[in-house]
Amino acid sequence: MEVRTFLADLRACTDDALDGGDADGAYSERKFHQVRALVERFRGRDGSTEADRIWTQRVTDVRNWVVFTAVERWRDTDEEHETYTDSGGKSGGQKEKLAYTVLAASLAYQFKLSWGADRAKAFQMAVIDEAFGRGSDESTRYALALFRRLGLQLIVVTPLQIIHVIEHAVVAVGFVDNPTGAGSRMHTLTIQEYRAGRTAHLSAVDESAKRGAD
């Protein structure tokens, strides 16, 4: 209700703005008071600063303006298997699947993708910055499989801790480090080269640990 009221007040500030208003200036005066009421609440009114701050965060976050729903159906029978909503009491993993489904759907809409269409010569690239950092391994694999079926080419920015989850879907790795603190550097590797280097590094660490124990 707060969001709906805010959007109505916001629209009222510009309603009939192109008509020029009343000749006596009453229109402009009325609009001025409408805008001032919103600005004062954004700024925080005396005695209501904290409440206005919470209200501002709630009504200006566009994620609160809509409710997402996704229905999962059995392919053979079209029978409903599960329904996900952003306000539903689902588990964390189920909410992650909803988020990835919404993301994939928005990308499909942006690139005008058709499910099952031949996209062999198409190029639809998306950059995902730490999208899988807090998700479960299962949800991450679900998202990657979904993006692959849509024919998307992904650049995934992620910490090393997530590599083991996504490497089955990775062709090349851009490994970034900053050993001196003076500047970052990037090493471009195939996934095979990355795995070989990781194995050699772990072997060296093990050997060093053994020598230290001796």
N, C-alpha and C positions, 0 to 999 in steps of 0.2 A: 504494500500500500504506500509506503514512504517513497519508493522509487516511482510508482505511477503518479503520485502527487507532484514529485519533483519534476518529472518530464512534462507534466501538464503546465506547471508554473514556468518552466523553461520555454515551452512553445508560446505561452501567453505573452512573453516578453517581445516576441517578434511577430505576433499575429497582426495582420493588416499593416505591417510596417511600410509597405510600398505605396500605400494609399495617400500618404501625405498627412494624415491626421486631421483633426478638427482645426478650423480656422482660428479659434480662440486659444489654441495651444493646450487644451485640456488633454488631448491624446498624448502629447509628449510628456506632460506632467504625470499622467497615469503610468506610462511606460517607465519613466524614471523611478517611480516608487516601486514598481514590480522588480526591476533590476536591482535596486538598492536593497530590497528585502532579501534577495538571494545572496548578494555580495556580503551583507552583514552577517548572514548565517555562516557563510564560508569562512569569514574572518573570525567568527566567534563572538557572540553577544555577551554583554556583561551578565554574570550570573549563570550563563549557560555555555561557557567556553568548552568544557569537556563533552557535554552532550552534543554540541554543534560539531565538534571535531569528529565524533563517532558517526554522526549523521552524514557529514561530508564524505567520509571514507566510504560509507555504505552506498550513497546515491550516485557518487561519481565513478564508482568501479563498474565498468560496463558488464563485467561478468555477473553482476546481480540483476541485469536488465532482462535476461532471458533464462528460460529453464530448458535444459537439454534432456532429450529422451531418446534412447536407442532400444530397439526391439530385436532380440536374437531369435531366429526361427530355425526349425529343422528343415533342411533343404528338401528332403523327400516328401514331407507331408505339409509343409508350410505352417506347421503347428508352432505356436509360440513357446519358446523354451525359457527365455529370461527377459526381463525388462530392466533397463538401467536408467535411472534419472539422477540428476545432480543433487536432488534433495532426498533421495531414497536412502534407507539405512543399510546400504550394502557394505561389504567388506572393503578394505583398502585396495585389494587386488581387483575387485570388480569395478571400483571407481576409477582405477587406473585404466582399465580396458575401455570404459566409457570415454575417458579423456582422449585416449589414442584413437578411438573410433571417430570422435568429433574432429580431431585433428586431421585424420585421413580423409574424412568426408569433405572438410573445407579445402584441402589440397586438391582433391578430385574435382571439386567445383571450380577452383581457381584455374586449373589446367584443362578444364572441360573434358575430363576423362570419361570414357564409357566402359562399364564393366565388361571384360572379356574381349574388348576391341583389340585389333592388331596395333601394337605400339612399338614395333621393333625399330622403326626409324625415328621415333619421337624422343625428345629429350626434356624431361621434367625433373629439375633438380630442386631439392629442398635442403636447407641447412638446419640441423637440429642441435641446439646448444644446450648440452647437459640435460636433455629431456629424460634420460634414463637414469640419472644420478640417484634418485631416491625411490625408484620403482623396484618391484620385485623382479627376479629373473624371469619368471613365467610371463609377467605382463610385458616385459621388454621383448621377449621372443615373439609374443603375440603381435606386438606393434610392428616389428620388423617383417614378419610374415605378411601382415596386412599391407604394408607399404610396398613390399615386393610384388604382391598380386596386383597392385595398382600400376605397376611399371615405373615407380618413382626411383630416381637416382638420389641417394642420400649422402650428405657430408655430416657425419656425427661427431660433435665435439664432446669428449667425455674423458674423465680421469682414468688412469690405468686400471683402477679396481674393477671397471665395467668391461674391460676388453674381453675377458673370458666368456662373457655372455653374448657379445655381439660378433666375435671374430669369425663365426661360421658364415656370416653374411658380408664379411669385409673382403675387399680385393686389395686395397692399398692402405698403408698407415702413414700419416704425417706425425712423427713423434717430436714433440716440442719439449725442450728442457732449457734450464738456465743455470749451468753449473757454477758460474762465477758471480752471478748477481748483477753483472754489468750489462747483459743483453741476452735475449732468448735466441735460440737456434732451432731449426727444424730439419729433421732427417726424413726423407721420403723413402719408404720401404714397401715392398710387396708383403702380403701377409705371411708368405713362406719365409722371407728374410727376417721379418719380425719374430716369428716363432723360433727360428734358428738362433737369433741373437739372444732371445730370452732364455732358451735352453742353455746356451754357452754361459750366460751371466749367472744363472742359478747354479750351474756346475762349479763355476769359479768360486761362488759364495760358499758352497758346501765344502769345497776343497780347503778354502781359507779357514772355515770353522773347524775342520778336522785338524789342520796344522796347529791352530790355536789350542785345541783340546790336548794335543800331544805335548 
